[in-house]
């Protein structure tokens, strides 16, 4: 597999051009947020109203329009679909982790998709006290599911020593029998609960697929 996806075209108008030239001139406002100095903005405002600013804006418009469509090149090799779920997990997992760290908002999450302690009585359109906590929980469950694709998670539910062997039968078949030292056991209840959580994580991924934006 080989994937090459270029970033979206960035608008670079007169104001942005001046900001790049004077990138070192930053200051904090009353809220402590760092931004360009006032005099940098004033220069950008002056430039925007000159003939050069008008010409530059036209160039910026043409550039953005030309590169407005994201350039995407994808090559899929035959082995990429042998275990497609594992292949996709390598790509989706780091994207989910980055989304959680850089997200600037959160969609409305249905109460039935989160634990009782995160549910709220907010009506549609309102933001509840747990609005963002709900989305963090959903993202964590997605991440858990995709991480499990690359882990031998079943082994944590195995205990004891495996002492089994196959013996040949007179009819040409074989039978597996336990030896005297076999103490191997599987915690099927715990294993089933773990698998249920994985399955739910993938369900949430499908349910909120169109909300995976930054």
N, C-alpha and C positions, 0 to 999 in steps of 0.2 A: 504494500500500500504506500502511496505517496500523495500527500495532500498539501496544496499550496493555496492559501486564502489570504489575499491582501486586505489590508485595513481599509475602512471607508475613507473616501476623499475628505480632506480637511479644508474647510473654508479659511482662506488667508487674505482678508481684506486689509485696508489701510491701517485700521487700529491694530490688528494682529501683527502686521508687518513691523510697526513701531515697537510693539511689545517684545518681539523677537530681537530687534536691534538693541534695545535697552533692557535685556532680560535680567541684568544685574540690579536694576532699580526696583526693588520690592519694598513694601512697607506693610505694617499691620494696621487694620482699621480698628474702630472702637470695640468690635467684637473679637478682636484678636486674630482675624482671618487675614492671611497674607495675600496681597494683591499688588498690582502695579502702582507706582507713585502717581500722584495727581498730575504732575507735569508731563509724565509720559502719556497719560490719557489726553491731555490738552494738545500735545503734538499730534497724536493720532486724529483728534477731532479736526485740527487745522488741515492736516494732510488730506483727510477725506473730502474736504470742500475745495480742493485745488483740482486743476485739470489732470494732474498726475494721479490724484486719488480716484477720480472718475475713470481714468483709463485703467488703473490697476484693478478697480472693482470689476470692470468688464473682463479683464484677463482672468481674475479669480472666478468669476461666474462661468466662463468657458471651461476653465480647468476642472471645476467641480462638476459641471454637466458632463464633460467627457469621461471623467473617472467616477461618475456617480454610481454606476453599476459595479458592484463588487466583483473583482476578478477572482474566479475560482477554477482551480485545476485539480481534479481528483482522478487517481489511477488505482483501480482495485485489482489486486493479484488473486489468482485462484485460491491460494491458501488462506486468504483473509476471511473467507466464508466457511472454512472447515469448522471453526468454532466462532461463529460471528458474534455471539453474545460476549465472549471473552475479548475479542478484538475491539468491539465497541467500548467495552468497559475501560480499556487503556486510554481511550480518548475522552470519554464522558466524565470519568472520575476527576481528573485534574481540572476540567472545566467547571464542574460543580463546586469544587473546593475554592477556585478562584472567584466564582460568582458569589459565594457566601461571604468572602472577604471584601469584595468591592461593590456589592449591590448598593443601590441608592434608593431602593423602595421595596415594597412588598405587595403582592396581590392579596385579594380576599381569599382566605382559606376556609373551607367549609368545616363547621364544628365536628361533623362525623369523621373527619380525617385526622383529628388530633385527640390527645388524651383529655379526660374530663376536666383536669385542672387548668387547661388552656382554653376551654370553651367560653363563649361570651354570649350575652343577650343583645348585642348591638344589632340594630336594624340595618338593612341594606344601604350602603352609602356612608355609614358611620364607621369611624375607626375605633375599635375597642382597645382596652388597655393591653390586651394580649395580641394585638394585630401583628406586630413584628415577631413576637415570640413564636407564634404559630408557624410563620414562614421559615424561621430558623429551624424549628423542629422538623418540618417537612423536608427541608434541605438535608438535615442530618440523617434522616431515614433513607433518603435517596443515596447519600454518600455511603452509608452503612451497607446498603444492598450491593452497590457497585464494587466496594472494597471486598466484599465477601466472594465476589466472582474470582478473585485472584488469591484467596486464602484457603487453606485446607481446614476450614472451620469444622468439618465433621469430626475431626480427630479429638476435639476437646470433649466429645461425648462418648469416647471409647475408654474403657478401663480393663485392667487385667491382662493376662498373657494368652496369646493365641496359640493353641496346640491342636491343630487339626491336620488331617491328612486324607488323601484320596486312596481308596482301595478298589481294585478291579473285581468285578462281579463275574459270575459264571456266564451270564447272558451277554457279556461284552460291554456292559455299561460300567460306570464308576460311581462310587458313593463316597461322600465326604463324612468322616466320622471324627468325633472329638477324642483327643488323647487324654491320658490321665492327669496331665498338668494344665489342661485348658481352663482358664478362669475368665476368658474374654467376655465382656458384656457391653451392651450399647444402651445409653440412656435415650430411649426412643421418645420419651415425653419432652425432654430438653431439646433434642434434635428437631422435633416437630415444631416446637415453639420458635426456635431460631429460624427455621426455614419459613415459617409463617411471617416473621418479621422481614425477611429478605423479599418474599413475594409481595408484601405490602409496600415495601420501598419502591419496587418496580411499578406497582400499581400507581403510586403517587407520582412517579416520574411521568407516566402516561397521562394522568389526570391533569397535572400542572405543566405539561410540556410547553404550552403556548405562553406560560408565565415565566419562562427561563430567560429573562432579560435583565440588563443592568441599567 
